[in-house]
Structures are given as C-alpha cells and as structure tokens.
Amino acid sequence: MFDELGASRTEKAMQNSEISTLRQTSGAEEKVMSSPELTSMIFAYLKESSNSTVPMVSDQVPTLKVGKWRAFFANLARVNRAFFHASIDILWEVMDTLEPFFELILPCDTLLDRATPAVPLAYWNAISSDEWKRFEVYSSRTKTLILNRKTSPEIDPSWLFYIASSTKRPAQLFPAIKHLVLTSNDTLSLFIAFHVTPQIDRLTVHLDKESKEPDDESSVAFTSSLAENAGKLTSLRLVQPVSWKIIDVVATIPGLKRLSLRVEKHTTSADLSPLNELKSLEALAIEESTFSDAFPSSVGTADAIARESSMDNLTELRVTANCTRQFQVARHLSPKSLRTLKLNVLGDLTGSMAVLPLFILVHAQRNTQLTSLVVTCRKFNITPGSVEDLRGDPRYTIMEPFINALSSLHNLTILSITGASFFSVDIIVQMLRMLRKLPQLQVFRFLPLQMTALEADDLMIPTLGALKQVSRHNPNLRELAIPLDIYVLDDLDLPHGYVSRHGLKKLAIDACIGEETAITTEDSLHMVRYLDRLFPSLETLTEEWRKDTLDWRIWNAIERTLSFCQEIRAQAVNDARLMAS
C-alpha cells in the first residue's frame, strides 16, 4: 500500500543519506534546476496539471487520487536538492494517511520480516531527536490532512502517551496544517485531531459507521475542544454525528464564519435555536438527511417575522429539507441580513407543500435586502386526501401576503421558484403581475406544478401576450422561464413602429406541448415575429429541454428561424451603414 502512495521509493532511497546521494547537474541547467524559487514554480504548475486532488464538494469527503502522479513526483525528488524540497512540498501537501508519518519516518517496531509494521504500533527502541527532526521535515509540508480508519494505524495507548509527552518531539506535529477532515474516531486520528485544533481554519467531521457511539462521546469531546482551542477556525462542516449537544457546543465556537450541518429528523427547533448565538457567522447550510412526515405543529408567521436576531453578519442561507423543517428554520433561524437564500425543498407524505408560501414569506419579510432567492422542489407526490383539510384555510389559499412579500424585495436580481405547488390556480398570473415591481431582476424562473391531479387544481396559464409587460417593465431581465399558452395567438399585435432594445438572452416557455397539438408553420412564424420584436437579443429557447424531446424539437425550429431573422436584420443594418458612409 505504501508503494501506492508513491513515497516509499523516495523514502527508502533517502532514509540514511537523503540529500548527499542526490544526482548532480552542471552548467546552465544546474543554475535553473538548483534554484528553489524556479523549481517551486515549476512543481506548482505540474501539481495543478496533474489534478492531484479531488475538488472539495460540499456533500462529499475529499479523497486523493493516489498512484501515478505521486510516483512521478517521488522520482523527481531524487534529481537534486532543489527538486527534493520542491517535490516534497507537493507530495506531502495533502495527505489522506498517517502511515508514512508513524510507521516509516518514525520507525516503528516490525514483525520478523523487518518490513511489516507491528500491530498495534510500538516503539521499543524509542524515538530519537534526529527521527523527530526528520518527521518535521515532512509533516511541516502538510496543509490538508484527511484522517480515516483504513489509513490510520492502530497504536498501543501507552506508546501514544509516550509520543504525546515526548520532550524531543516538535511542539506542533503538523505546523502548516490548515484543513482537517475527520472521518474516524480511532485513537490515532482523534489524537491528531485534538492536537491540531488550534491551527486549523477549515474542518469537516463525517465519522464512519464504526465510529458510532451511544452518546457521541468522542464527538462531543472534540467539539468542546474546538470551542476552547480552535481560535483560527472559520469554516466547519458537520455531517455525522450532529446531536443537540454538539449543536449546543458548536454555537459557542468564536469566530466561526461558515457552518454546514446535516441534521436528523429528531432534531427540534429548540436544538437549532442556539445557532443564533453565532454572531460572526456569514454563511449557514442546513441539510436534513432523514425527516418525519409530521405536518408543522404551528404555522403562525407574525411572531416569526417580528423575532429579533443577533446574526447580523449572516448573508447566505441554504436549507435542504422538507417543508416542515424549512418552516422551522425560517421561524427560528432566519436573520435580517441575508443576501442569498437557497431552499431545496424535499417531498414527504404529508400536505406540507401548503406551507411553502409561508416560510418564503417569513424569509422575505425579514430579509428585505435579498438579491438572490432560489427555491427548488423535488420528489413530491401530493394526493388529494393529504391536502383536503387545508383547502378551506385562508393561510394556505390566499396568496396576497406571499406576493406582497416578494414584490418588496427591490434589490432582487435572481428569483427562481421551480417545482412548487399552490392552491391558488392563478398563481402564474399573480407572479407576472408582481414582476413589474422588480425592475432590477435579471433572472426570473417560475415553473410551478398543480397541487394535485384533480381538475380543480389545474393552473391558469397566461398567453404569450403576457410577455409584452415583461418587455416594458423588466429591462434588466436576461433569463426568463415561465409556463405560457402558445396556442392562443390573437393578442400578439404590437403598436406600429414599436421598437424594443430589451437584452433578454434566454427564454424557456413551458407550453405543455403534446403530439396531438402540433404547431403550424404559420403559427411558428407568427411567434418568431412577436418574440423578435420584444426581445431582439434573444439567443436560446431550447436550454430548458433535453435534446431530441418533442419540446426541444419544436423550440429548436423556432429558435433557428429566430436566429435567421436576427442575421438578416444585422446584415440590413450593416448594409445601411455602408451606404451612408
């Protein structure tokens, strides 16, 4: 396994006389090859081109692509002194194993073959000052450390106490570390995690199944250490475990600016409320991995809107959860300083979709300086029976407060609500009417679904004529996605001499096109003339649709015709300029 990491070949060759045996270069090449500054620049470039690490993705624990790239740099390390130092900066910058540190650099006891480390690790020959210095040569290069059970050697507790109390070891085992990923509560991983706490500024905790404990003892102890010692920590992601006690402790970590939590269905609003004490927090992400099918016990909005907040620096909030949890977060955590709000709404077996306008209302009325509001709903299967008792309740059926709250967001540049369902069947008409009050808007996507399959829930779909108001009142709009009826074309006339300089680039019209409702060539040309006069800069009508579907084929034909008209117009303008000159 150690060979896979690409470090063993270099280590074995240099274990006794690392630098003295390096090959020498001469002449002009030597001046270049021996320059630490130049070799560091070259190796930094090679590192990027080798794509040495998997990018950090919010929902994944980062891993290393071990193998060829490490062997390549390990070979370069043997060229000369400058190459050695430049290459180990690359080789050891991101590490997902503790094995080379505690099995090889610190020579542990071995089995009779003198090659296989003893398990658990032991150091009967003790660790000398020179071995600790050698340890520091490599560990001082590590900036990101990923601790996991498979590559964290088992160590006898007595020898771990020996390492911890050694007067010969460096004060900081990993002095350059900035980013720590903890996926295991094994003894050595926890020791290192506790040890580097004062140095790190980014931390991810995602413990494996083997780390599960009845009361999350190690996790609570570790987060308690963070609260006391992590003075540089600014970014924290907790995936597993996340108990009420851990949240309680996290809320006391000073200086935390970015926090991501994955909560369980038994996490209550009272469990989340302590997060309000994080006064330095700038970005908060809450994800619910499992959720109950309970409808919100209370849906009052007045108290939620009036609630005071101490999170004055929180500008970004992302929540992935069902509607019940979404309402809970809006009611107890929404600050008054948001600029970006992204809600991924997951489906459940209740009629909780009915409260969606309410939690958006709470966020909007509390955060009037919002510039981006994105709501995406998925995995909903709403049966008529699950919402029958809600139909007569004005809290869920009257959309005026919801519409008014959105229309007051005058700084909004992005408004996207897709996959949501509303009891009000004229919700699309209401949203288009509201749109004229948001002149700064650059992106507007509103693609709702009807609440249930009942005919009474069929949405009213405006005609293409509604785009006239968009062209007049939303001059900054660059992207628009909306359901429209493209089969009613008798209201597409524009005043004689009407000229638009609107800059809309992307238009997606959800027209519920079916095989039995084909569009004639004459109707297509009529739409092309109309769209071209309203939006002369329009570039695409097909981006919303999967290629070769019926919708894509129809809109692709219209888009190509529209593009042809634009080319003819541009050529005419160019010819007129040439004649005038």
C-alpha positions in Angstrom: 0.0 0.0 0.0 2.8 2.4 0.8 4.2 2.0 -2.7 0.8 3.2 -4.0 1.3 6.4 -2.2 4.4 7.0 -4.3 6.5 7.9 -1.4 8.1 4.6 -0.4 10.7 4.6 -3.3 11.9 8.0 -2.3 11.8 7.2 1.4 13.8 4.0 1.1 16.4 5.6 -1.1 16.9 8.6 1.2 16.4 7.1 4.6 20.1 7.3 5.7 21.6 10.0 3.4 18.7 11.7 1.6 20.4 14.7 0.2 24.0 13.5 -0.1 23.2 10.8 -2.7 21.1 13.1 -5.0 22.3 13.3 -8.6 24.1 16.5 -9.5 23.6 18.7 -12.5 26.0 21.1 -14.2 26.3 24.3 -16.2 23.3 26.4 -17.1 21.0 23.5 -16.4 22.3 23.4 -12.8 21.6 27.0 -12.2 17.9 26.5 -13.2 17.5 23.1 -11.7 19.1 24.1 -8.5 17.0 27.3 -8.0 14.5 26.7 -5.2 12.3 29.6 -6.5 12.2 28.3 -10.1 11.7 24.6 -9.1 8.9 25.6 -6.7 7.1 27.5 -9.5 7.6 24.5 -11.9 6.3 22.0 -9.4 3.3 24.1 -8.5 2.4 24.2 -12.2 2.9 20.4 -12.5 0.8 19.8 -9.5 -2.2 21.7 -11.0 -1.8 19.9 -14.3 -1.7 16.5 -12.6 -5.0 17.2 -10.9 -3.7 15.7 -7.8 -6.7 16.0 -5.6 -10.4 15.6 -6.0 -12.0 19.1 -5.6 -13.9 19.8 -2.4 -17.6 19.1 -2.9 -20.0 20.1 -0.2 -21.7 16.7 0.0 -18.5 14.6 -0.2 -15.5 13.9 1.9 -12.4 14.7 -0.2 -10.1 11.9 -1.3 -6.8 11.6 -3.0 -6.2 10.2 -6.5 -3.2 8.1 -5.4 -0.9 6.4 -7.9 0.8 7.7 -11.0 1.1 11.4 -10.1 2.7 10.6 -6.7 5.2 8.2 -8.2 6.1 10.9 -10.8 6.9 13.5 -8.1 8.7 10.9 -6.0 11.1 10.2 -8.9 11.6 14.0 -9.4 12.6 14.2 -5.7 15.8 12.3 -6.5 17.2 14.8 -9.1 18.9 17.2 -6.7 18.5 19.2 -3.5 16.2 21.9 -5.0 14.0 19.2 -6.7 13.8 17.3 -3.4 12.5 20.2 -1.4 10.1 21.3 -4.2 8.7 17.8 -4.7 8.1 17.1 -1.1 6.1 20.3 -0.9 3.8 18.7 -3.5 3.9 15.1 -2.3 3.0 15.9 1.3 0.8 19.0 1.0 -2.5 16.9 1.0 -2.3 13.6 2.9 -5.0 11.0 3.5 -2.9 8.7 5.6 -0.9 8.8 8.8 1.0 5.6 7.9 4.2 7.2 6.5 4.5 9.5 9.5 4.1 6.9 12.2 5.4 3.7 10.5 8.3 4.9 8.4 9.6 8.3 9.3 9.2 7.4 13.0 10.5 3.9 12.7 8.0 1.6 14.5 8.6 -2.0 15.6 8.3 -4.6 12.9 7.5 -8.3 12.6 10.2 -10.9 12.0 10.4 -9.9 8.3 11.6 -6.5 9.4 9.3 -4.9 6.8 5.8 -5.3 8.2 4.8 -2.8 11.0 3.7 -4.4 14.2 0.1 -4.0 15.1 -0.6 -2.1 17.2 2.2 0.3 16.7 5.0 0.3 19.3 8.4 2.0 19.5 10.6 -0.2 21.8 13.7 1.5 20.5 12.2 4.9 21.4 12.2 7.8 19.0 15.4 9.8 18.7 15.8 13.6 18.2 17.0 13.0 14.7 14.0 11.0 13.8 11.7 13.7 15.2 13.6 16.3 13.1 13.1 14.1 10.0 9.4 13.8 10.9 9.2 17.6 11.0 10.8 17.9 7.5 7.8 16.1 6.0 4.9 17.0 8.4 5.7 20.7 8.0 4.6 20.4 4.4 1.2 19.1 5.1 -1.6 21.7 4.8 -4.6 19.3 4.4 -5.0 16.1 6.4 -7.7 13.6 5.9 -8.0 11.2 8.8 -9.7 7.9 8.1 -9.8 4.5 9.8 -8.2 2.5 6.9 -5.0 4.5 6.8 -4.7 5.5 10.4 -2.6 2.8 12.1 -3.7 1.2 15.3 -1.4 2.2 18.1 -0.9 1.0 21.6 -2.3 3.7 24.0 0.9 3.6 26.1 3.0 4.5 23.1 0.6 7.2 22.2 1.1 8.7 25.7 4.8 8.4 25.1 4.6 10.4 21.8 2.3 13.0 23.5 4.7 13.5 26.4 8.0 13.3 24.5 10.3 16.3 25.1 12.1 15.5 21.8 9.1 15.9 19.5 8.3 19.3 17.9 5.7 21.3 19.7 3.4 21.1 16.7 3.3 17.8 14.8 1.8 19.5 11.7 2.7 23.1 12.0 1.4 24.2 8.5 -2.0 22.4 8.6 -5.0 24.5 7.7 -7.7 22.0 6.7 -8.6 18.8 8.6 -11.1 16.1 7.6 -12.0 13.7 10.4 -13.9 10.5 9.4 -12.9 8.2 12.2 -12.7 8.2 16.0 -9.9 5.7 16.1 -7.2 6.5 18.7 -4.5 8.0 16.5 -7.0 10.1 14.4 -8.5 11.6 17.5 -5.1 12.3 19.0 -4.0 14.2 15.8 -7.4 16.0 15.6 -7.2 17.3 19.1 -3.5 18.2 18.7 -4.0 20.3 15.5 -7.2 22.0 16.7 -5.5 25.4 17.4 -4.0 25.6 13.9 -6.8 24.7 11.5 -9.2 27.2 9.8 -11.3 24.6 8.0 -12.8 21.4 9.4 -15.1 18.6 8.2 -16.4 15.9 10.5 -18.0 12.9 8.9 -17.5 9.9 11.1 -17.9 6.4 9.6 -20.3 3.7 10.9 -17.6 2.2 13.0 -17.4 5.4 15.0 -21.0 5.3 16.2 -21.3 5.7 20.0 -24.3 5.6 22.3 -23.9 9.3 23.4 -21.4 10.6 20.7 -18.8 10.9 23.4 -15.8 11.5 21.2 -17.6 13.9 19.0 -18.9 16.0 22.0 -15.4 16.0 23.5 -13.9 17.1 20.2 -16.4 19.9 19.6 -15.8 21.0 23.2 -12.1 21.2 22.4 -13.0 23.3 19.3 -14.9 25.8 21.4 -11.9 26.2 23.8 -8.9 25.9 21.4 -9.9 26.5 17.8 -9.1 30.2 17.7 -8.4 30.2 13.9 -11.4 28.0 12.8 -13.6 29.9 10.4 -15.3 27.1 8.4 -17.0 24.0 9.9 -18.9 21.2 8.2 -20.6 18.6 10.4 -22.1 15.7 8.6 -22.2 12.9 11.2 -23.0 12.9 14.1 -24.9 16.1 14.8 -26.7 15.8 18.1 -28.4 18.5 20.2 -25.4 18.6 22.5 -23.0 19.0 19.6 -25.0 21.9 18.1 -25.1 23.4 21.6 -21.3 23.3 21.8 -20.8 24.5 18.2 -22.8 27.6 19.0 -20.0 28.7 21.3 -17.2 28.5 18.8 -15.9 32.0 18.5 -15.0 33.4 15.1 -16.9 30.8 13.0 -17.9 32.3 9.7 -19.2 29.3 7.6 -21.2 26.4 9.1 -22.8 23.4 7.4 -24.9 20.9 9.4 -26.6 17.7 8.4 -29.4 17.2 11.0 -31.6 14.2 11.7 -35.4 14.0 11.9 -35.4 14.1 15.7 -33.6 17.5 15.8 -36.1 20.0 17.1 -36.3 23.8 16.7 -35.0 24.1 20.3 -32.0 22.1 19.2 -31.3 24.6 16.4 -32.0 27.8 18.3 -28.6 28.1 19.9 -27.1 28.7 16.5 -28.5 32.3 16.8 -25.5 33.0 19.1 -23.0 32.7 16.3 -22.7 36.4 15.7 -19.7 36.1 13.3 -21.5 33.6 11.0 -21.6 34.7 7.4 -22.9 31.5 5.7 -25.1 28.7 7.1 -26.2 25.5 5.4 -28.6 23.0 6.9 -29.3 19.7 5.3 -31.8 17.1 6.6 -30.8 13.5 5.7 -33.9 11.9 7.2 -37.2 13.5 8.1 -40.5 12.7 9.6 -43.8 13.1 7.8 -45.3 15.3 10.5 -47.1 18.5 9.4 -45.9 21.7 11.2 -47.5 22.0 14.6 -47.8 25.7 14.2 -47.8 27.9 11.1 -48.1 31.4 12.6 -45.9 33.9 10.8 -46.4 37.1 12.8 -44.1 36.2 15.7 -41.5 34.6 13.3 -41.3 37.9 11.3 -41.0 40.0 14.4 -38.4 37.9 16.1 -35.1 39.6 16.9 -31.8 38.2 15.6 -28.2 38.6 16.6 -26.8 37.0 13.4 -26.2 40.4 11.8 -23.4 39.1 9.5 -25.3 36.1 8.1 -25.7 36.9 4.4 -26.1 33.4 2.9 -28.5 30.6 3.9 -29.0 27.3 2.3 -31.5 24.7 3.5 -32.2 21.2 2.1 -35.2 19.7 3.9 -38.9 19.0 3.7 -41.4 21.8 4.1 -41.8 21.2 7.9 -38.1 21.7 8.5 -38.0 24.6 6.1 -40.7 26.4 8.1 -38.9 25.6 11.3 -35.6 27.1 10.1 -37.4 30.2 8.8 -39.2 30.7 12.0 -36.3 30.2 14.4 -33.1 31.0 12.5 -33.8 33.4 9.6 -31.8 36.5 10.3 -32.4 40.0 8.9 -29.3 40.4 6.8 -29.5 37.7 4.1 -28.4 38.5 0.5 -28.6 34.9 -0.8 -31.3 32.4 0.1 -31.4 28.9 -1.5 -34.0 26.4 -0.4 -34.0 22.8 -1.7 -37.4 21.5 -0.7 -37.8 17.7 -0.4 -41.0 15.9 -0.7 -42.8 13.9 2.1 -46.1 12.1 2.5 -48.0 15.0 4.1 -49.6 18.1 2.6 -46.7 20.2 3.9 -46.3 21.8 0.5 -49.1 24.1 1.5 -46.8 25.9 3.9 -44.2 26.7 1.3 -45.6 30.3 0.7 -45.5 30.8 4.4 -41.8 30.1 5.0 -40.8 32.1 1.9 -43.0 34.9 3.3 -41.1 34.8 6.6 -37.7 34.9 4.9 -38.7 37.7 2.5 -40.2 40.0 5.1 -37.2 39.5 7.5 -34.6 39.9 4.8 -35.6 42.8 2.6 -32.1 43.2 1.1 -32.1 39.8 -0.6 -30.5 39.8 -4.0 -31.0 36.1 -4.8 -33.9 33.8 -3.9 -33.9 30.3 -5.3 -36.4 27.6 -4.3 -36.3 24.2 -5.9 -38.8 21.5 -5.0 -38.5 17.8 -5.9 -39.8 14.3 -5.1 -43.3 15.5 -4.3 -46.4 13.2 -4.8 -49.3 15.0 -3.3 -52.5 13.1 -3.1 -55.9 14.9 -2.9 -56.6 13.3 0.5 -53.4 14.7 2.1 -54.4 18.3 1.5 -58.2 18.1 1.7 -58.4 19.5 5.2 -56.2 22.5 4.1 -58.3 23.8 1.2 -60.6 26.0 3.2 -57.9 27.6 5.3 -57.0 31.1 4.1 -53.5 30.8 5.4 -52.7 28.4 2.6 -55.1 29.5 -0.1 -54.7 33.4 -0.1 -51.5 34.4 -1.9 -51.6 38.1 -1.4 -49.2 38.2 1.6 -46.8 36.0 -0.2 -46.9 38.1 -3.4 -46.6 41.3 -1.5 -43.5 40.0 0.4 -41.8 39.1 -2.9 -42.7 42.5 -4.5 -41.0 44.3 -1.6 -37.6 42.8 -2.5 -36.4 45.7 -4.6 -32.8 44.6 -4.7 -33.6 41.1 -6.1 -31.7 40.2 -9.2 -32.4 36.4 -9.2 -35.8 34.9 -8.4 -36.4 31.2 -9.1 -39.2 29.0 -7.8 -39.5 25.7 -9.6 -41.5 22.5 -8.8 -43.6 24.2 -6.2 -47.4 23.8 -5.9 -50.0 26.3 -4.8 -53.7 26.2 -4.0 -54.2 29.4 -5.9 -54.7 28.3 -9.6 -54.0 31.8 -10.9 -50.6 32.0 -9.2 -48.7 32.4 -12.5 -50.9 35.4 -13.4 -50.2 36.9 -10.0 -46.5 36.4 -10.2 -46.3 38.0 -13.7 -48.2 41.0 -12.3 -45.8 41.2 -9.4 -42.8 41.1 -11.7 -43.2 44.7 -12.8 -42.3 45.8 -9.2 -38.9 44.2 -9.5 -37.1 46.2 -12.2 -33.6 45.1 -11.1 -34.4 41.4 -11.8 -32.0 39.7 -14.1 -33.2 36.1 -13.8 -36.9 35.1 -13.3 -37.8 31.4 -13.3 -41.3 30.4 -12.1 -42.3 26.9 -13.1 -45.0 25.7 -10.7 -46.9 22.4 -10.6 -50.5 22.0 -9.8 -51.2 20.9 -6.3 -52.9 17.6 -7.1 -54.1 15.7 -10.2 -57.7 17.0 -9.6 -59.1 19.1 -12.4 -60.0 21.8 -9.9 -56.2 22.2 -9.3 -55.4 22.9 -13.0 -53.3 26.1 -13.2 -54.4 29.0 -15.3 -51.8 29.5 -18.0 -51.3 33.1 -19.4 -50.8 33.5 -23.1 -47.8 34.8 -25.0 -49.3 38.2 -24.8 -48.1 38.4 -21.1 -44.5 38.9 -22.4 -45.4 42.5 -23.5 -45.4 43.6 -19.9 -42.1 41.8 -19.2 -40.5 43.7 -22.2 -41.7 47.0 -20.9 -41.2 46.8 -17.1 -38.2 44.5 -16.7 -35.4 46.0 -18.8 -32.6 44.2 -16.9 -34.0 40.7 -17.3 -31.6 38.3 -19.1 -33.2 34.9 -18.3 -36.9 34.0 -18.2 -38.6 30.7 -17.7 -42.4 30.6 -17.3 -45.4 28.5 -18.4 -47.3 30.1 -21.3 -50.1 29.1 -23.6 -48.7 29.2 -27.1 -51.9 28.1 -28.8 -53.7 31.4 -28.3 -52.1 33.9 -30.7 -54.7 36.6 -31.1 -53.2 39.0 -28.6 -49.7 39.3 -30.1 -50.1 42.5 -32.0 -47.7 45.3 -31.2 -48.1 49.0 -31.9 -46.9 50.2 -35.3 -43.3 51.3 -35.0 -42.8 49.5 -31.7 -39.0 49.2 -31.0 -37.5 47.2 -28.2 -33.9 47.2 -27.0 -34.6 44.5 -24.4 -31.5 42.4 -23.6 -33.2 39.1 -22.7 -30.9 36.2 -23.8 -32.6 33.1 -22.6 -36.3 32.3 -22.8 -37.8 29.0 -21.7 -41.6 28.6 -22.3 -43.3 25.6 -20.7 -46.1 25.1 -23.1 -47.2 21.6 -22.3 -46.7 20.6 -25.9 -48.3 17.3 -27.0 -48.2 15.2 -30.1 -51.9 15.9 -30.7 -51.4 19.7 -30.5 -48.9 20.3 -33.3 -47.9 23.9 -34.1 -48.4 25.0 -37.7 -45.7 26.7 -39.7 -47.9 29.9 -39.8 -48.2 29.9 -36.0 -44.4 29.4 -35.6 -43.7 32.4 -37.9 -46.2 34.5 -36.0 -44.4 33.7 -32.7 -41.0 34.3 -34.2 -42.0 37.8 -35.4 -43.5 38.6 -32.0 -40.6 37.3 -29.9 -38.1 39.0 -32.2 -39.8 42.4 -31.8 -40.0 42.0 -28.0 -36.5 40.5 -27.4 -34.2 41.3 -30.3 -31.2 39.9 -28.4 -32.7 36.5 -27.7 -30.2 33.7 -28.1 -31.8 30.5 -27.0 -35.3 28.9 -26.5 -34.1 25.4 -26.0 -31.8 25.3 -23.0 -34.5 24.1 -20.6 -35.3 21.0 -22.7 -33.5 17.7 -23.1 -32.2 17.3 -26.7 -34.5 15.5 -29.2 -37.6 15.6 -27.0 -40.8 17.0 -28.6 -40.4 20.3 -26.7 -36.8 20.6 -27.8 -37.6 19.9 -31.5 -40.4 22.4 -31.7 -38.4 25.2 -29.9 -35.3 24.4 -31.8 -37.1 25.0 -35.1 -38.4 28.3 -33.8 -35.0 29.3 -32.4 -33.3 28.6 -35.8 -35.9 30.7 -37.6 -35.5 33.5 -35.0 -31.7 33.4 -35.4 -32.1 33.7 -39.2 -34.3 36.8 -38.7 -31.6 38.3 -36.4 -28.9 37.7 -39.0 -31.0 39.3 -41.8 -31.6 42.3 -39.6 -28.0 42.7 -38.6 -27.0 42.4 -42.3 -29.5 45.1 -43.3 -28.2 47.4 -40.6 -24.6 46.9 -41.7 -25.5 47.5 -45.4 -27.3 50.7 -44.4 -24.2 51.9 -42.6 -22.0 51.1 -45.6 -24.3 53.0 -47.9 -24.5 56.0 -45.6 -20.7 56.2 -45.5 
